[in-house]
Amino acid sequence: MAYVISEACISCGACAAECPVEAISEGADRYEINPDVCIECGACADACPVSAPSAE
């Protein structure tokens, strides 16, 4: 299952910078992960200072 970003997101962009497949983009109120592109590597979760990304 793809990772998702919770409402805890502070829109810092740390996750997007670390995503090796560029599956993360800035949404209206927080960053979003495209589940069709996500390879479930967990790089976003490791980079996030507030632990917003998690496995779905």
C-alpha positions as CSV (number, residue, x, y, z in Angstrom):
1,M,0.0,0.0,0.0
2,A,1.2,3.5,-0.7
3,Y,2.1,6.0,2.0
4,V,-0.3,8.8,2.9
5,I,0.4,12.1,4.6
6,S,-1.8,13.0,7.6
7,E,-3.2,16.3,8.8
8,A,-0.1,16.7,10.9
9,C,1.8,17.9,7.8
10,I,3.4,21.3,8.3
11,S,4.1,21.7,4.5
12,C,7.9,22.0,5.0
13,G,8.7,19.9,1.9
14,A,11.2,17.7,3.5
15,C,9.4,14.6,2.3
16,A,9.1,15.8,-1.3
17,A,12.9,16.5,-1.4
18,E,13.7,12.9,-0.3
19,C,11.2,11.0,-2.6
20,P,13.2,9.1,-5.2
21,V,10.3,8.8,-7.6
22,E,8.8,12.3,-7.2
23,A,5.5,10.9,-6.0
24,I,5.0,13.8,-3.5
25,S,3.5,17.2,-4.5
26,E,2.2,20.3,-2.7
27,G,-1.5,20.1,-2.2
28,A,-4.0,22.8,-1.1
29,D,-3.3,22.5,2.6
30,R,-0.6,19.8,2.9
31,Y,1.7,17.7,0.7
32,E,0.1,14.7,-1.1
33,I,1.5,11.4,-2.3
34,N,0.4,10.0,-5.6
35,P,-0.4,6.3,-4.8
36,D,0.2,5.3,-8.4
37,V,3.8,6.5,-8.3
38,C,4.7,5.7,-4.6
39,I,7.1,2.7,-4.3
40,E,6.6,2.4,-0.5
41,C,10.3,3.0,0.3
42,G,9.6,5.1,3.4
43,A,12.1,7.8,2.6
44,C,9.3,10.4,3.2
45,A,8.6,9.1,6.6
46,D,12.2,9.1,7.6
47,A,12.6,12.7,6.4
48,C,9.5,14.2,8.0
49,P,10.0,16.2,11.3
50,V,6.4,15.6,12.4
51,S,5.9,12.0,11.3
52,A,3.1,12.9,8.9
53,P,3.7,10.2,6.2
54,S,2.7,6.7,7.1
55,A,1.9,3.4,5.4
56,E,-1.8,3.3,4.4
